Amino acid sequence: MEFEFDYESKLIELATQINNRTYQPKPSTVFMINKPVKREIFAADFSDRVVHHLIYRAIYLDETFA
């Protein structure tokens, strides 16, 4: 939720880091869930998810050949 409070400046900062090649992913948040079975979850930071979507959209082919 922290990202959305000041999202415009956060996006500008993120874009600057990417363009300057200084972007570094942040550590994942780790937690356990018990349903349906006990397992460990690694959740990426929100800014890292934004970058993941940027990369995906840059390399994904819109045409599917299936």
C-alpha positions in Angstrom: 0.0 0.0 0.0 2.9 2.3 0.5 3.5 2.5 -3.3 0.1 3.8 -4.1 0.3 6.8 -1.7 2.9 8.5 -3.8 2.8 6.4 -6.9 3.7 9.1 -9.5 7.0 9.9 -7.9 7.7 6.2 -7.2 7.1 5.4 -10.9 9.4 8.2 -11.9 12.1 7.0 -9.5 11.7 3.4 -10.8 11.9 4.5 -14.4 15.0 6.6 -13.6 16.6 3.6 -12.0 15.8 1.3 -14.9 17.1 3.9 -17.5 20.3 4.4 -15.5 20.7 0.6 -15.0 20.9 1.1 -11.2 17.6 -0.8 -10.4 18.1 -3.6 -7.8 15.3 -5.9 -6.8 14.3 -5.8 -3.2 14.2 -8.8 -0.9 11.1 -10.9 -1.0 8.7 -11.1 1.9 8.5 -14.6 3.2 5.6 -16.1 5.1 3.9 -19.4 5.8 0.4 -20.5 5.1 -1.4 -23.6 6.3 -4.3 -24.0 3.9 -4.6 -26.4 2.1 -1.2 -27.6 3.2 1.6 -25.9 5.0 4.0 -24.1 2.6 6.4 -21.2 2.5 5.4 -18.2 0.3 7.9 -15.7 -1.2 6.1 -12.5 -2.2 8.0 -9.9 -4.4 8.0 -6.3 -3.4 5.3 -4.3 -5.3 7.9 -2.2 -7.3 9.5 -5.5 -8.4 6.2 -6.7 -9.7 5.8 -3.4 -11.7 9.2 -4.1 -13.3 8.2 -7.8 -13.9 5.2 -6.5 -15.9 7.3 -4.1 -17.8 9.7 -6.8 -18.8 6.8 -9.2 -19.7 5.1 -6.6 -21.9 8.4 -5.8 -23.6 9.2 -9.4 -24.7 5.8 -11.1 -24.9 4.5 -11.7 -28.4 0.9 -10.7 -28.8 0.3 -13.3 -31.5 -0.2 -16.8 -30.2 0.4 -19.7 -32.5 -1.6 -22.3 -30.6 
